[in-house]
Amino acid sequence: MTKQDIQELAENALHEACRHIQDALGVKTGDNAAYFFSGEAEDTIYQIFRQYIDDELMIKAYENEKD
C-alpha cells in the first residue's frame, strides 16, 4: 500500500465512524462532524488510523512470512 492508499483508508475509516454514529443518533447532516473533525482533531484522528493501518500491515507481512 502506498502512503496515499493508507491516507484514503484512514479518511474512509473516519467517515464510516461518523456515519455510524450519525445513523444511530438520527443525525441528518454531517455538518457538525465536518466542523468537529477539522484542523488538529482531524490530523490527530488520521495519524491514529494511519498508525493502526501500519501496524496491521506489519502483522500481516509477518504472518505471510511464516507461511
C-alpha positions in Angstrom: 0.0 0.0 0.0 1.2 3.5 -0.8 1.1 6.4 1.6 -1.8 7.7 -0.4 -3.7 4.4 -0.1 -3.2 4.4 3.6 -4.4 8.1 3.9 -7.5 7.3 1.9 -8.2 4.2 4.1 -7.8 6.4 7.2 -10.2 9.0 5.7 -12.7 6.4 4.9 -12.5 5.0 8.4 -13.3 8.4 9.9 -16.2 8.9 7.5 -17.6 5.5 8.3 -17.2 6.0 12.0 -19.0 9.4 11.8 -21.8 7.9 9.6 -22.3 5.0 12.1 -22.7 7.5 15.0 -24.9 9.8 13.0 -27.2 6.9 11.9 -27.5 5.7 15.5 -28.4 9.2 16.7 -30.7 10.1 13.7 -28.4 12.9 12.6 -29.5 14.2 9.2 -26.3 16.0 8.1 -22.6 15.7 8.5 -22.2 19.4 9.2 -21.1 19.0 12.9 -18.7 16.2 12.1 -17.1 18.3 9.4 -16.6 21.1 11.9 -15.6 18.9 14.8 -13.1 16.9 12.8 -11.3 19.8 11.2 -7.8 21.1 11.9 -5.9 19.5 14.8 -8.6 17.0 15.6 -8.7 15.7 12.1 -4.9 15.4 11.9 -4.8 13.5 15.2 -7.5 11.0 14.1 -5.8 10.4 10.8 -2.5 9.9 12.5 -4.0 7.3 14.8 -5.7 5.5 12.0 -2.5 5.5 9.9 -0.6 4.1 12.8 -3.2 1.4 13.2 -3.1 0.6 9.5 0.7 0.4 9.5 0.5 -2.0 12.5 -2.0 -4.2 10.8 0.2 -4.3 7.6 3.3 -5.2 9.7 1.4 -8.1 11.3 0.1 -9.3 8.0 3.6 -9.2 6.5 5.0 -11.1 9.5 2.2 -13.8 9.2 2.8 -14.1 5.5 6.5 -14.7 6.1 5.7 -17.6 8.4 3.6 -19.4 5.8 
